Amino acid sequence: MSEQTTEIRCKDCGLLLDENPGAKIEDRKPCPGCGSSTRSIYMSIEDRVVVSDSISSKLKSPGIKKPVIETISGSELYKRENILVNKERIIDRKHNRYHEKVVDPKTGEIIHEVEEPLSDHRKHGNAKFQK
């Protein structure tokens, strides 16, 4: 969310004035401190940027089409709550294991955790659309 502030001062004496920055020059009242009609307008805009990262890996074996192990660890947007969360996921095809843990980094609360055989992990992610 951006935040903007505007400050208008007399250009000659520096007195802070309560004026509309879009006012026409001919509509300005003289500065109560020095009588000048020249102005300096200072504007600042602040914005907040959140930086996040994640790392993923895939271990492949010769002759096997899908990776034997896939991992992901890091920040991700949790769409249901529209918040940034920490996610860890391990898909281990060799040992038939699926593990996923989603944690709110602000509270430490576990939002979602699954530990199950990969063969039981159906109708999630891309598998939702497979026949």
FITILO-976121 format. One record per residue (C-alpha): residue number from 1; residue in one letter; x, y, z negated. Coordinates in Angstrom, 3 decimals. Each point is the difference from the previous one (the first is absolute). Example, Ala and Ser with C-alpha at 12.3 -4.5 7.8 and 13.67 -1.06 7.14 Angstrom:
FITILO-976121
> 1_A_12.300_-4.500_-7.800
> 2_S_1.370_3.440_0.660
END
This chain:
FITILO-976121
> 1_M_0.000_0.000_0.000
> 2_S_1.473_3.340_1.061
> 3_E_-0.042_3.023_-2.244
> 4_Q_0.357_3.521_1.361
> 5_T_0.669_3.198_-1.945
> 6_T_0.075_3.561_1.322
> 7_E_1.431_3.041_-1.749
> 8_I_-0.303_3.602_1.248
> 9_R_2.389_2.657_-1.278
> 10_C_0.641_3.636_0.813
> 11_K_2.974_0.012_2.366
> 12_D_1.395_3.205_-1.540
> 13_C_-0.322_-0.543_-3.775
> 14_G_-0.672_-3.790_-0.229
> 15_L_-3.219_0.341_-2.024
> 16_L_-2.199_-3.134_0.195
> 17_L_-3.296_0.962_1.666
> 18_D_-3.418_-1.651_0.020
> 19_E_-0.834_0.229_3.714
> 20_N_-1.254_-2.176_2.809
> 21_P_2.985_-1.033_2.160
> 22_G_-2.169_0.238_3.133
> 23_A_-1.120_3.594_-0.654
> 24_K_0.600_2.564_2.768
> 25_I_2.687_2.613_-0.597
> 26_E_-2.515_2.837_0.243
> 27_D_-2.175_-1.626_-2.703
> 28_R_2.843_-0.228_-2.571
> 29_K_-0.085_2.170_-3.068
> 30_P_3.276_1.716_-0.948
> 31_C_2.177_-1.766_-2.555
> 32_P_-1.036_1.162_-3.501
> 33_G_3.705_0.103_-0.973
> 34_C_1.535_2.056_2.823
> 35_G_-2.734_0.819_2.520
> 36_S_1.538_-2.044_2.845
> 37_S_-2.152_-1.979_2.439
> 38_T_2.776_-2.371_1.108
> 39_R_-0.214_-3.570_-1.262
> 40_S_2.092_-3.144_-0.338
> 41_I_-1.924_-3.248_0.160
> 42_Y_1.576_-3.114_-1.541
> 43_M_-1.528_-3.328_0.852
> 44_S_1.006_-3.435_-1.232
> 45_I_-1.351_-3.400_0.886
> 46_E_0.760_-3.043_-2.118
> 47_D_-0.694_-3.567_0.933
> 48_R_0.730_-3.307_-1.659
> 49_V_1.601_-2.880_1.854
> 50_V_0.033_-3.523_-1.359
> 51_V_2.773_-2.237_1.297
> 52_S_-0.328_-3.738_-0.249
> 53_D_1.829_-2.969_1.397
> 54_S_-0.229_-3.726_0.382
> 55_I_2.165_-2.814_1.253
> 56_S_-1.013_-3.154_1.786
> 57_S_1.877_-3.072_1.139
> 58_K_-0.600_-3.091_2.095
> 59_L_1.982_-3.223_-0.095
> 60_K_-0.215_-2.016_3.187
> 61_S_1.105_-3.532_0.759
> 62_P_0.985_-1.285_3.444
> 63_G_-2.860_-1.732_1.798
> 64_I_-2.689_1.356_-2.349
> 65_K_-2.210_2.723_1.475
> 66_K_-1.130_1.788_-3.188
> 67_P_2.451_1.248_-2.644
> 68_V_0.615_-2.528_-2.779
> 69_I_-0.078_2.783_-2.631
> 70_E_-1.373_3.551_0.222
> 71_T_0.327_2.577_-2.781
> 72_I_-1.063_3.585_-0.519
> 73_S_0.730_2.184_-2.997
> 74_G_-0.662_3.703_-0.492
> 75_S_-2.584_2.743_0.202
> 76_E_-3.154_-0.239_2.048
> 77_L_-3.277_1.898_0.271
> 78_Y_-2.746_-1.971_-1.734
> 79_K_-2.900_0.878_2.286
> 80_R_-2.810_-1.058_-2.336
> 81_E_1.069_2.544_-2.668
> 82_N_1.987_2.344_2.308
> 83_I_3.035_-0.068_-2.302
> 84_L_3.654_-0.905_0.448
> 85_V_0.761_-3.355_-1.641
> 86_N_2.957_-2.359_-0.381
> 87_K_-0.490_-3.232_1.908
> 88_E_1.980_-3.234_-0.027
> 89_R_-0.893_-2.822_2.373
> 90_I_1.698_-3.319_0.697
> 91_I_-1.192_-2.368_2.716
> 92_D_2.007_-3.213_-0.301
> 93_R_-1.069_-2.440_2.706
> 94_K_2.703_-2.512_-0.902
> 95_H_-1.377_-0.442_-3.542
> 96_N_-3.667_0.792_0.856
> 97_R_-0.053_3.016_-2.333
> 98_Y_-1.763_3.376_0.175
> 99_H_0.582_2.662_-2.658
> 100_E_-1.192_3.602_0.014
> 101_K_0.020_2.554_-2.816
> 102_V_-1.312_3.586_0.225
> 103_V_0.819_2.380_-2.884
> 104_D_-1.053_3.600_-0.674
> 105_P_3.369_1.725_-0.581
> 106_K_-1.539_2.722_-2.179
> 107_T_-1.713_-2.296_-2.498
> 108_G_1.854_-3.289_0.487
> 109_E_-3.398_-1.682_0.418
> 110_I_-0.075_-3.098_2.213
> 111_I_-2.698_0.771_2.565
> 112_H_0.189_-3.296_1.849
> 113_E_2.024_-3.185_-0.373
> 114_V_-0.212_-3.262_1.913
> 115_E_2.148_-3.110_-0.421
> 116_E_-1.228_-2.958_2.038
> 117_P_1.005_-2.605_2.547
> 118_L_0.321_1.662_3.394
> 119_S_-2.280_-2.654_1.492
> 120_D_-2.809_1.288_-2.301
> 121_H_0.558_3.645_0.963
> 122_R_-2.687_0.457_2.646
> 123_K_-2.108_2.880_1.344
> 124_H_2.489_2.699_-1.044
> 125_G_1.929_2.448_2.176
> 126_N_0.386_-1.289_3.579
> 127_A_-1.586_-3.331_-0.970
> 128_K_-3.389_1.754_-0.367
> 129_F_-0.326_0.160_3.763
> 130_Q_1.252_-3.480_0.871
> 131_K_-2.468_-2.744_0.887
END
